[in-house]
Amino acid sequence: MAGKIKSNGTGLTIEFSNGIALSIQVGPGTYSGNHRLLDMGLFEAQSKITKDLPESHTAEIALLKDGQFITKQYENEGDDVLGYKGPDEILSALIWAAAQKD
């Protein structure tokens, strides 16, 4: 199976050929540095102006396989998602996901 990249309104999911996907999300409803923008009424305004997601220094990530969370196999923090992860931590999760065997 070939890998793929899908985007949605708050981020993207990168799925590797081994079937493991890393979801990277920012904005309202996520554990990211800009999750409060909705409360301040800024998320929709900025998204309409720039057509991009508002900048954040951190993101919420999750690892999945066959639609099931496998985040705890990567880092057992007690939840299906890991919040407030910076670029270096996201890169580590990408490397881990890509290195797993089918």
C-alpha positions as CSV (number, residue, x, y, z in Angstrom):
1,M,0.0,0.0,0.0
2,A,1.3,3.5,-0.8
3,G,1.3,6.1,1.9
4,K,-0.9,9.2,1.7
5,I,-1.4,12.6,3.2
6,K,-4.9,14.0,4.0
7,S,-5.8,17.4,5.3
8,N,-8.8,18.6,7.3
9,G,-9.9,21.8,8.9
10,T,-7.5,21.7,11.8
11,G,-4.5,19.8,10.5
12,L,-3.4,16.7,8.6
13,T,-2.8,13.0,8.7
14,I,0.2,11.3,7.2
15,E,-0.2,7.6,6.6
16,F,2.8,5.5,5.8
17,S,2.9,2.4,3.6
18,N,3.0,0.2,6.8
19,G,-0.6,1.4,7.6
20,I,0.4,3.6,10.5
21,A,-0.9,7.2,10.4
22,L,0.2,10.2,12.4
23,S,-2.5,12.8,13.0
24,I,-1.3,16.4,13.6
25,Q,-3.9,18.8,14.8
26,V,-4.0,22.5,15.9
27,G,-6.6,25.0,16.8
28,P,-9.9,24.9,18.7
29,G,-10.7,21.6,20.4
30,T,-7.1,20.4,20.4
31,Y,-4.3,20.2,22.9
32,S,-2.2,22.7,21.0
33,G,-0.8,26.2,21.7
34,N,-3.5,28.0,19.8
35,H,-6.5,26.0,21.1
36,R,-8.0,29.1,22.7
37,L,-8.4,31.0,19.5
38,L,-12.0,29.9,19.2
39,D,-12.8,31.4,22.6
40,M,-11.3,34.7,21.5
41,G,-13.2,34.6,18.1
42,L,-9.9,34.7,16.2
43,F,-9.7,31.2,14.6
44,E,-12.4,31.7,12.0
45,A,-11.4,35.3,11.3
46,Q,-7.7,34.4,10.7
47,S,-8.6,31.3,8.7
48,K,-10.8,33.3,6.4
49,I,-8.2,36.0,5.9
50,T,-5.1,33.8,5.3
51,K,-6.8,30.6,4.1
52,D,-4.3,28.8,6.4
53,L,-4.5,27.4,9.9
54,P,-3.4,29.9,12.6
55,E,0.3,29.4,13.7
56,S,1.0,27.4,16.7
57,H,4.2,26.4,18.5
58,T,2.7,23.0,19.5
59,A,0.2,20.5,18.1
60,E,-1.9,17.5,19.3
61,I,-0.8,14.2,17.8
62,A,-2.2,10.7,17.6
63,L,-1.0,7.5,16.0
64,L,-3.4,5.2,14.4
65,K,-3.5,1.8,12.5
66,D,-6.6,0.5,10.8
67,G,-8.6,3.3,12.4
68,Q,-7.6,2.4,15.9
69,F,-5.4,4.4,18.2
70,I,-2.0,3.0,18.8
71,T,-0.5,6.1,20.5
72,K,0.2,4.2,23.7
73,Q,2.6,1.9,21.8
74,Y,4.6,5.0,21.0
75,E,4.4,6.9,24.3
76,N,2.3,5.7,27.2
77,E,0.9,8.9,28.6
78,G,-2.5,7.4,29.4
79,D,-4.5,8.9,26.5
80,D,-5.1,8.3,22.9
81,V,-3.7,11.7,21.9
82,L,-0.6,13.5,23.0
83,G,-0.9,17.3,23.5
84,Y,1.4,20.2,23.2
85,K,4.1,18.5,21.1
86,G,6.6,20.7,19.3
87,P,8.3,20.2,15.9
88,D,11.1,18.0,17.3
89,E,8.6,15.7,19.1
90,I,6.4,15.5,16.0
91,L,9.5,14.5,13.9
92,S,10.3,11.8,16.5
93,A,6.7,10.4,16.1
94,L,7.0,10.5,12.3
95,I,10.2,8.6,12.4
96,W,8.8,6.0,14.8
97,A,5.7,5.6,12.7
98,A,7.6,5.1,9.5
99,A,10.0,2.6,11.1
100,Q,7.3,0.2,12.3
101,K,6.9,-3.1,10.4
102,D,3.7,-4.2,8.7
